[in-house]
Amino acid sequence: MSELSDVLRAYEPSGRIGARAVTVTTVWGTLSALLIGGLYLWARSRAGGFISIVLCDLVLLIVIAVAMPILFRGAESRSQRFNRWVAAIWTGVVLLPWWWVALGGRFASLESGTSLWQYVAHVLALLDMALECVVLGFIAIVCSQGVAKAPYSETAQRWASHDFILDKHWDGENSLVLVERIRMSGIGALLALKPASDAAIPELTTHWRSIRIVGCQVESDPTARWIQLAWIENRRGTDDDTDGKTERVDPLSFFANVQNSDYQALRAQASAVETISVTNDSSNEASVPETDLPTAVELEAAAAALESGEYTAALAIALDHCQHADIHVRSDANRVAALCLERLERWNEAFVRYQTLYEVERTPFNALQLACTSVMAGELERGKVWFNTADELNQAQPALRPVELRTGFLYALQQAGNFAECVPHLEWLVGIYRDFETTDSQLLLTHRVPPFEEFLAKSHTILKEVRSPLELRSWYRTQGDGLPNEWRLLLAEHIRRLI
């Protein structure tokens, strides 16, 4: 899942501190530390044995874990460095009363006739107190940094609040398939997945995966929309528990910033799932979905290395099985090798592997991969031929939506710097918008069509490379015919900003 950071825009804390953070941590931080420190001194003074001392430390640990998020969320500090220093100092202030009393008593008991073993006992006690300080300080620092990493709207000056949870059934082989889908279709790839509650799991399936989408937002700021993805490992429970039980949840380490239209579409799906689960107590019959073949045992190490970003190691393992007697193992080996070569930007070699795979699996997706790797390798004309092949295959036996095919090839053209070749594909996309009778972004995304605002922004990034400002405005003006009024207004506003 780490590779999703290449296709989703991860949230990065601004690092800002502000006067509020300084004031809150200085005033309320000091007062809370002295109060908690005083209570800790009182508790430790009455702790007579080892167990009671351990209980005092555990309670203090819990208090720190609760107090740190409250303090730093109130301070609204987005600086991890500032939070670390304040957390360390705060911990020191909490322990200061106890240290003052404990050290004072120990030093007072030292006399000229004190034996060596008594000195050793004092040193061990000091080391124990130092270790206690380190452990508590570490917990405080970890909690403070977690707050700084949480999404925050600099415009509204507010932390994001939890909004929804949406579980989707995962029908692919591994996370790399998800990466490719999002690379080609954006958040539409997540919207197209079936809700986990609607998926019928075959009886013989004991383990399956789903994707959890957690949404958070700052309602007053339309740009402050974030999602976090997590893999959920499910297993079938006992007594024919067809719903399964959650075995493990592996969240991503970052929040991804998404457009408001994409966020609202996911939010609407989450609301619809919740409504259905509340109003419909009986489960509807559903057909058993097709399941992908599991990863061959021979390629499990390669798949694991690929997912962890060790492309060279994964490639070496996969190449050893590219001539395997089993056609499924051979195909998967070529697929893994092609993906590794793509990540290593060895485009000509990736093309060879996709071509070998295409000889066995003549699918529109594999033909599209041949088109994209050709373009990235500098073979533009060859890429065009393969794109036409992918289009013909898809028309004969639809496997991808036409817009998915087009935007996938368009992305490769843009990445390779073939901006002039992108123009016909952009004009084709405008035709798609003309054919729609609705401007609802959610409905567009279900058809893998990006919201019109997103199209304007991305097309401008491409066109400015091959058009002068005057030509750019002229091109956009010619595209307005036949568009709904709402989009024509957006287009006019876009042109106005170009002047």
C-alpha positions in Angstrom: 0.0 0.0 0.0 3.0 2.3 0.3 2.9 2.8 -3.5 -0.5 4.6 -3.2 1.5 7.7 -2.2 2.6 7.9 -5.8 -1.0 8.2 -7.0 -2.7 9.9 -4.1 -1.7 13.3 -2.7 -0.6 12.7 0.9 -1.4 15.3 3.5 1.7 17.0 4.9 1.5 19.1 8.1 2.3 22.8 7.4 4.7 22.9 10.4 3.1 26.2 11.6 3.1 26.9 15.3 1.3 30.2 15.9 0.8 32.4 18.9 -2.1 30.2 20.2 0.2 27.2 20.4 2.8 29.1 22.4 0.2 30.5 24.8 -1.7 27.3 25.3 1.4 25.1 25.9 3.0 27.7 28.2 0.0 28.5 30.3 -2.3 25.4 30.3 0.6 23.1 29.7 2.5 24.3 32.7 -0.6 24.3 34.9 -1.7 20.8 33.8 1.9 19.4 34.3 2.1 20.8 37.8 -1.3 19.5 38.7 -0.6 16.0 37.4 2.9 16.1 38.9 1.4 17.0 42.3 -1.1 14.2 42.2 1.6 11.8 41.1 3.8 12.9 44.0 0.9 12.3 46.4 0.3 8.8 45.0 4.0 7.8 45.0 4.4 9.0 48.6 1.8 6.6 49.7 2.9 3.7 47.5 4.4 1.1 49.8 5.3 -1.8 47.6 6.4 -2.7 44.1 2.9 -3.4 42.8 1.5 -0.1 44.0 4.5 1.8 42.4 3.8 0.0 39.0 0.1 0.9 39.2 1.0 4.5 39.8 3.2 4.5 36.7 0.6 2.8 34.6 -2.0 5.4 35.7 0.4 8.2 34.8 1.0 6.6 31.4 -2.7 6.6 30.7 -3.0 10.2 31.8 -0.2 11.2 29.5 -1.7 9.4 26.6 -5.0 11.3 27.2 -3.5 14.6 28.1 -1.1 15.0 25.1 -3.8 14.9 22.3 -6.0 17.3 24.3 -3.2 19.8 24.9 -1.9 19.8 21.4 -5.2 19.8 19.6 -6.2 22.8 21.8 -2.9 24.4 20.9 -3.4 23.8 17.2 0.3 23.2 16.6 1.1 21.5 13.3 4.9 21.4 14.0 6.2 18.0 14.9 9.5 19.4 16.2 7.7 22.0 18.4 5.4 19.2 19.8 8.3 16.9 20.5 10.2 19.6 22.6 7.1 20.7 24.5 6.1 17.0 25.2 9.6 16.3 26.6 9.6 19.5 28.8 6.0 18.8 29.9 7.0 15.3 31.0 9.9 16.7 32.9 7.7 19.2 34.7 5.3 16.4 35.7 8.1 14.3 37.2 9.9 17.3 38.8 7.9 17.3 42.2 8.5 13.6 42.7 12.2 13.8 41.7 12.7 16.8 44.0 11.4 14.9 47.0 12.9 11.5 46.1 16.3 12.8 45.3 16.3 15.2 48.3 15.6 12.3 50.6 18.2 10.0 49.1 21.0 12.6 49.2 20.1 13.5 52.7 20.5 9.8 53.7 24.1 9.7 52.4 26.7 10.0 55.2 30.4 9.6 55.4 30.0 6.1 56.8 27.7 4.9 54.0 28.8 1.5 52.7 29.5 0.7 49.0 26.4 -1.4 48.6 24.3 1.6 49.8 25.9 3.7 47.2 25.1 1.1 44.5 21.5 1.0 45.7 21.3 4.8 45.3 22.7 4.6 41.8 20.3 1.8 40.8 17.4 3.9 42.1 18.6 6.9 40.1 18.9 4.7 37.0 15.3 3.4 37.6 14.0 7.0 37.8 15.9 8.0 34.6 14.4 5.0 32.8 11.0 6.0 34.0 11.5 9.5 32.7 12.6 8.1 29.3 9.7 5.8 28.9 7.1 8.4 29.9 8.7 11.0 27.8 8.8 8.7 24.7 5.0 8.0 25.1 4.3 11.8 25.4 6.4 12.5 22.3 4.7 9.8 20.2 1.3 11.1 21.2 2.2 14.7 20.4 3.6 13.9 17.0 0.4 12.0 16.1 -1.6 15.2 16.7 0.7 17.2 14.4 0.2 14.7 11.6 -3.6 14.9 11.8 -5.3 16.8 8.9 -5.8 20.5 9.5 -7.4 23.2 7.4 -5.1 26.3 7.3 -8.0 28.2 5.7 -10.6 27.5 8.4 -8.0 27.1 11.2 -9.6 23.9 12.4 -8.8 20.2 12.8 -10.6 17.8 10.5 -13.4 15.8 12.2 -14.2 12.2 11.5 -17.1 11.9 9.0 -17.7 8.4 7.7 -16.4 4.8 7.3 -17.1 2.9 4.1 -16.0 -0.7 3.5 -15.6 -2.0 0.0 -15.2 -5.5 -1.2 -11.8 -6.0 -2.9 -11.9 -8.2 -6.1 -8.3 -7.8 -7.1 -5.2 -9.8 -6.5 -3.1 -7.4 -4.5 -2.6 -3.7 -3.7 -0.6 -3.1 -6.9 -3.8 -3.7 -8.9 -5.5 -1.0 -6.7 -2.6 1.3 -7.4 -3.0 0.8 -11.2 -6.7 1.4 -11.0 -6.4 4.6 -9.1 -3.6 5.7 -11.4 -5.9 5.3 -14.4 -9.3 6.3 -12.9 -8.6 8.3 -9.8 -11.1 8.0 -6.9 -13.6 6.6 -9.4 -11.7 3.3 -9.0 -12.8 3.2 -5.3 -16.4 4.3 -6.1 -16.7 1.5 -8.6 -16.0 -1.2 -6.0 -18.9 -3.1 -4.5 -19.8 -2.3 -0.9 -18.6 -5.0 1.4 -22.1 -5.6 2.7 -23.4 -6.4 -0.8 -20.6 -8.9 -1.7 -21.6 -12.6 -1.5 -18.6 -14.7 -0.4 -18.4 -18.2 -1.8 -18.9 -20.9 0.9 -15.5 -22.4 0.4 -13.7 -19.1 0.8 -12.2 -18.8 4.3 -10.2 -15.6 3.9 -11.0 -12.5 1.8 -10.0 -8.8 1.8 -11.8 -5.6 1.8 -10.8 -1.9 1.7 -11.9 0.5 4.5 -12.2 4.1 3.5 -12.3 6.6 6.4 -13.3 10.1 5.6 -12.6 13.3 7.5 -13.3 16.9 6.7 -13.5 20.5 7.7 -17.0 21.4 6.6 -16.4 25.1 6.1 -13.4 24.6 3.8 -14.3 22.8 0.5 -10.6 21.9 -0.1 -10.3 20.2 3.3 -11.4 16.7 2.4 -9.2 13.7 3.3 -9.5 9.9 3.1 -7.5 7.2 4.7 -7.4 3.7 3.3 -6.9 0.4 5.1 -6.7 -3.2 4.1 -9.1 -5.4 6.1 -8.2 -9.1 6.4 -11.5 -11.1 6.9 -11.9 -14.8 7.8 -15.0 -16.9 8.0 -16.1 -17.5 11.6 -17.4 -20.6 13.1 -21.0 -21.8 13.0 -21.4 -20.8 9.3 -20.8 -17.2 10.0 -21.1 -15.9 6.5 -20.5 -12.3 7.5 -16.9 -13.2 8.6 -14.8 -11.7 11.3 -12.2 -9.0 11.0 -8.9 -10.6 11.5 -6.5 -7.6 10.9 -6.7 -4.0 9.8 -3.6 -2.5 8.2 -4.1 1.3 7.8 -2.0 3.5 5.5 0.4 5.8 7.3 -1.0 9.0 5.6 -4.2 10.8 4.9 -4.8 11.6 1.2 -6.3 14.9 0.1 -9.1 14.4 -2.4 -11.4 16.8 -4.3 -14.7 17.8 -2.8 -16.7 16.1 -5.6 -14.9 12.8 -5.0 -15.3 13.1 -1.3 -19.0 13.8 -1.5 -19.5 10.8 -3.8 -17.8 8.5 -1.3 -19.7 10.1 1.5 -23.0 9.5 -0.3 -22.2 5.8 -0.8 -21.4 5.5 2.9 -24.7 7.1 3.8 -26.5 4.8 1.4 -24.9 1.7 2.8 -25.7 2.8 6.4 -29.3 3.5 5.4 -29.7 0.1 3.8 -28.2 -1.7 6.8 -30.6 0.1 9.2 -33.8 -0.3 7.2 -33.3 -3.7 5.7 -32.9 -6.5 8.3 -33.0 -9.3 5.8 -30.1 -10.0 3.5 -30.8 -10.1 -0.3 -29.6 -13.0 -2.4 -26.7 -12.1 -4.6 -24.8 -14.0 -7.2 -21.4 -15.4 -6.3 -18.8 -13.0 -7.7 -15.9 -14.2 -9.8 -12.8 -14.6 -7.7 -9.2 -14.2 -9.0 -6.8 -17.0 -8.7 -4.7 -16.8 -5.6 -1.0 -15.8 -6.0 1.0 -18.9 -6.9 3.3 -20.2 -4.1 6.3 -19.7 -6.3 5.6 -16.0 -6.6 4.5 -15.1 -3.1 8.0 -13.8 -2.3 8.1 -11.8 -5.5 4.7 -10.2 -4.7 5.8 -9.4 -1.2 9.0 -7.8 -2.4 7.0 -5.8 -5.0 4.5 -4.5 -2.5 7.4 -3.4 -0.1 9.1 -1.5 -2.9 12.0 -3.9 -3.4 11.6 -4.0 -7.2 15.0 -5.4 -8.1 14.6 -8.4 -5.8 11.0 -9.0 -6.9 12.1 -8.8 -10.6 14.9 -11.4 -10.0 12.4 -13.8 -8.4 9.8 -13.3 -11.1 12.2 -13.8 -14.0 13.1 -17.2 -12.6 9.5 -18.3 -13.3 8.8 -16.7 -16.6 9.3 -20.0 -18.3 7.3 -22.1 -15.8 5.4 -25.1 -17.1 2.2 -23.9 -15.4 0.6 -21.2 -17.7 -0.9 -19.4 -14.7 2.4 -19.2 -12.9 4.1 -18.1 -16.1 1.6 -15.4 -16.8 1.7 -14.0 -13.2 5.5 -14.1 -13.3 5.5 -12.0 -16.5 3.0 -9.6 -14.9 5.1 -9.1 -11.8 8.2 -8.7 -13.9 6.5 -6.1 -16.1 5.3 -4.1 -13.0 8.8 -4.2 -11.5 10.3 -3.0 -14.8 7.8 -0.2 -14.9 8.7 1.0 -11.4 12.4 0.8 -12.4 11.5 2.8 -15.6 13.0 0.2 -17.8 10.2 0.7 -20.4 11.5 -1.4 -23.3 11.9 -4.4 -21.1 8.5 -3.9 -19.5 7.0 -3.8 -23.0 8.6 -7.2 -23.8 7.1 -8.7 -20.6 3.6 -7.3 -21.4 3.9 -8.6 -24.9 4.6 -12.1 -23.6 1.6 -11.7 -21.3 -0.6 -10.5 -24.1 0.1 -13.6 -26.2 -1.6 -15.6 -23.4 -4.1 -13.0 -22.2 -5.4 -10.9 -25.1 -7.3 -8.4 -23.0 -7.9 -4.7 -23.6 -6.0 -3.9 -20.3 -2.9 -5.7 -21.4 -3.0 -4.0 -24.8 -3.4 -0.7 -23.0 -0.3 -1.5 -21.0 1.6 -2.2 -24.2 0.5 1.2 -25.5 1.5 3.0 -22.4 4.9 1.4 -22.0 5.6 2.1 -25.7 4.9 5.7 -25.2 7.1 5.9 -22.1 9.9 4.1 -24.1 9.7 6.8 -26.8 7.9 4.6 -29.3 5.0 7.0 -29.9 3.7 5.4 -33.2 3.9 1.9 -31.8 2.0 3.2 -28.8 -0.8 4.5 -31.0 -1.1 1.2 -32.8 -1.4 -0.7 -29.5 -4.0 1.9 -28.2 -6.1 1.3 -31.3 -5.8 -2.5 -30.7 -6.9 -2.0 -27.1 -9.9 0.1 -28.3 -10.9 -2.5 -30.8 -10.6 -5.4 -28.3 -12.7 -3.4 -25.8 -15.4 -2.7 -28.3 -15.6 -6.4 -29.2 -15.6 -7.6 -25.6 -16.0 -4.6 -23.2 -13.7 -5.0 -20.1 -12.9 -1.3 -19.5 -15.1 1.7 -19.9 -13.9 3.7 -23.0 -13.1 6.7 -20.8 -10.8 4.5 -18.6 -9.0 3.4 -21.8 -8.6 6.9 -23.0 -7.5 8.5 -19.7 -5.0 5.7 -19.1 -3.3 6.4 -22.5 -3.6 10.2 -22.0 -1.8 9.9 -18.7 1.1 8.1 -20.4 1.3 10.7 -23.1 1.4 13.5 -20.6 4.1 11.7 -18.5 6.2 11.2 -21.6 5.9 14.8 -22.6 3.9 14.2 -25.8 1.6 17.1 -25.0 0.5 17.8 -28.6 -0.7 14.2 -28.9 -2.9 14.7 -25.9 -5.1 17.3 -27.6 -7.3 14.9 -29.6 -7.9 12.8 -26.5 -8.9 15.9 -24.6 -11.4 16.8 -27.3 -12.7 13.3 -27.2 -13.3 13.7 -23.4 -15.2 17.0 -24.1 -17.5 15.0 -26.3 -18.2 12.6 -23.4 -19.3 15.6 -21.3 -21.6 16.8 -24.1 -23.3 13.4 -24.2 -24.1 13.5 -20.4 -27.6 14.8 -19.5 -26.5 15.4 -15.9 -23.8 17.5 -14.2 -23.9 15.4 -11.0 -20.2 14.6 -10.1 -21.2 11.4 -8.3 -22.9 10.0 -11.4 -20.0 11.0 -13.5 -17.6 9.2 -11.3 -19.7 6.0 -11.4 -19.0 6.1 -15.2 -15.3 6.7 -14.5 -15.6 10.3 -15.9 -13.7 12.9 -13.8 -15.7 15.9 -12.6 -15.7 18.8 -15.1 -13.7 21.0 -12.7 -11.0 18.4 -12.6 -11.0 18.1 -16.4 -10.4 21.9 -16.7 -7.5 21.9 -14.3 -5.8 18.9 -15.8 -6.3 19.9 -19.4 -4.9 23.4 -18.6 -1.7 21.7 -17.3 -1.3 19.9 -20.6 -2.4 22.6 -23.1 -0.3 25.4 -21.7 2.8 23.4 -22.9 1.7 23.5 -26.6 -0.6 26.6 -26.8 0.0 30.3 -26.3 -2.3 32.1 -23.9 -4.4 33.4 -26.8 -4.6 30.0 -28.4 -5.4 28.4 -25.0 -8.4 30.7 -24.5 -9.6 30.2 -28.1 -9.4 26.4 -27.7 -11.5 26.5 -24.5 -14.1 28.8 -26.1 -14.6 26.3 -29.0 -15.3 23.5 -26.6 -18.3 25.2 -24.9 -20.9 24.3 -27.6 -23.3 21.6 -26.5 -22.3 21.7 -22.8 -24.9 22.1 -20.1 -25.3 25.6 -18.7 -23.6 24.7 -15.4 -20.5 23.5 -17.1 -20.5 26.5 -19.6 -20.4 28.8 -16.6 -17.5 26.9 -15.1 -15.7 27.0 -18.5 -16.3 30.8 -18.8 -14.9 31.3 -15.3 -11.9 29.2 -16.2 -11.3 31.3 -19.3 -11.6 34.5 -17.3 -8.9 33.3 -14.9 -6.6 32.7 -17.9 -6.7 36.4 -18.9 
